[in-house]
Each structure stands twice: as C-alpha cells, then as structure tokens.
Amino acid sequence: MNKNLCNQPLKNAAPDSLRPIDNSAVHSLDHFAMDVPDLDEAMNFYRAFGLDARVDGDSVGLYAPNNSQRWAVLRKAVRKRLTGLCFRVYPSEIAALRERLMARGFTLQRHDGESFSVHDPDGLEIEICAGGRVTVDEKAPFVIHSAPAGKQAVWPCAAVPLFSPQRLSHIAIFCSDVDRAIEFYCGVLGLAVSDRSSSMLAFLHSVHGSDHHILALAKSTGPGMHHCSWDMGSIDAIELSAARIAEAGYRAGWGLGRHVLGSNYFHYIRDPWGSYCEYTADIDYIPAGCGWRGGDHAPQDAMYLWGPNPPADFIVNHEVEAAVQG
C-alpha cells in the first residue's frame, strides 16, 4: 500500500497544453524502435508476454495477435537502446506540421511528402508518417468477468482462455529535461499534457482523442525507454498473463496495482535489459474537445493508488548506465 497516499494536496493549476495555433497535430503512436543485444532472447521474452514476434529480414516486428499493426521494430546491436518513435498525422495536416518544424529550425530527414523524421531534444529519432488512426476512437472496453446469482463467473483452471495483448496503449520514455521535452512534443508535434508531477513526470495525449496518455516523459540524465504498455481489457487477462510469463521464467516486476494518473490497472514485467512491459486495462480516455483539465500532482500520485511497493530500481534508466559503462 502507498503509505504516503493523499498526504499532500493536489495543486489545482492545469498545465498549459501549448497547442499550436495551426491545429496540426500527431494523432497516434505508430510504433517504437529499439536495439537489443540478442534477438532470440527478445523473441522469447515478447512471445512469453503474449505478443506475436515475427522475423522480418534483419529485424523483429512486434504485433498484438489479431491486430495487423506492427507496434515495434527490434534490431540487433551491442546494447539495448530505444532508437526512435513513429507518430501518425492525418494526411491533410502533415504539410503544416512539416512547415512548422522547418520554421523553428529543425533539420528534417528522409522527407518525401508522406513521411519525414526529426530528432527530439535528447537526440531520439522521431518519424512522422501520414495515415489514419491506430489509437482507439473511444474508451477501450473493460470486461469484468462476473455473473448473476446461480451462475459461474470464471473458468475451470484447465479451461482458462489464452489472453493476449490487444494493442499498444502507450510508451514511457526517459528524457533529460521534462519541460523541454513537453515544449517539443506538445508545442511542436501538437500533443497535450494530460497530467504531470512537477518537472519529473508528464503524461501526454492526442488532441484528436486518445487514451489518457500515448506518451509519458520521465526525468533522467538521458534518453531511454522505461516501459511499453499493452491493453489487456480486463484484470483477469492481466493477472493470468502475468502468471503465464512467470511460468516462462520472467518473474521480476511490479503489480497488481492501480495508478492514480490515468486510473489504469497495471502489472509490469521486467524485460531482460532492465526496462518493463506493462499489462494494463481501463485507462482513462480523453475525447477530442472535451475540455480536459489535468493538474500538477503530488509525487506520490505519480506512482500508484494501491498495490505492492515498486522495485527499488523501478525508475532507474539502465540505458544510461549501460552507455556509461561502455
């Protein structure tokens, strides 16, 4: 249990969304790209997690079963490192977004009218591609496996369904300066702040409508990935999947619990390189134009409402440590 829960008052000031005046904005997180030292080990982990890991030439793509969207691209390198994010923008808005970046002095790469890339303040490659939405258009269904009196709500152990992630919900990344990153992702790319905790943590959503956050920013000494989060649709799906991956040997993590900011249920599984994959469900949804007013929250609200204590190194950026060690 979070022993500091509600010991400090909520600050009522809503953060500035920094919305660009021309209204062009990215609307979805298309995929993330990451280097790993061992593709076979990565495939074993992500398949145990419940994802469809497919070899594609010299890389591995991560898919949610029954969903054709490629949510991640993994490539082999000396060490694990987040190398890029790809966001989608509506085709009618990509020209205005490209012009905004150029007007602000950003150097664009590989721009062909349908896509281009740029680097965020920490040097992370950000690809922008034209296309339709791959985020949800409304709050994702949340299933409670209950039953009326006289009926059985769940399954015999031998007949439990094989639950799998339904989609990528969000990604949380480390950055050296959260405020500077907000200026880029909101003031330039058009996302908006949902909630934050001082200059240590911020949650960003799409102004076109999205989950409470499709991108989270956490303070560190440099860039890196903290976790990727996958919607499961129910608490039963979260915990049955967590039990399944534990049986495969991946037992380190944090959960079951519930977050304050975003309200989602969670169970984090530590990957072989020190970051996390999150099983999640029932995250808040922010529709376009709803007038959402987030806040600047006390530090304990940035973590969890209830659940076990997090691991001691939960907020350690192991990518920075690995880079320092060479």
Secondary structure by P-SEA (a helix, b strand, c coil): ccccccccccccccccccccccccccccccccccccccaaaaaaaaaaacccccccccbbbbbccccccccbbbbbcccccccbbbbbcccccaaaaaaaaaaaccccccccccccccccccccbbbbbbcccccccccccccccccccccccccccccccccccccccbbbbbbccaaaaaaaccccccccccccccccbbbbbbccccccccbbbbbccbbbbcbbbbbcccaaaaaaaaaaaaaacccccccccccccccccbbbbbcccccccccccccbbbcccccccccccccccccccccccccccccccaaaaaaaac
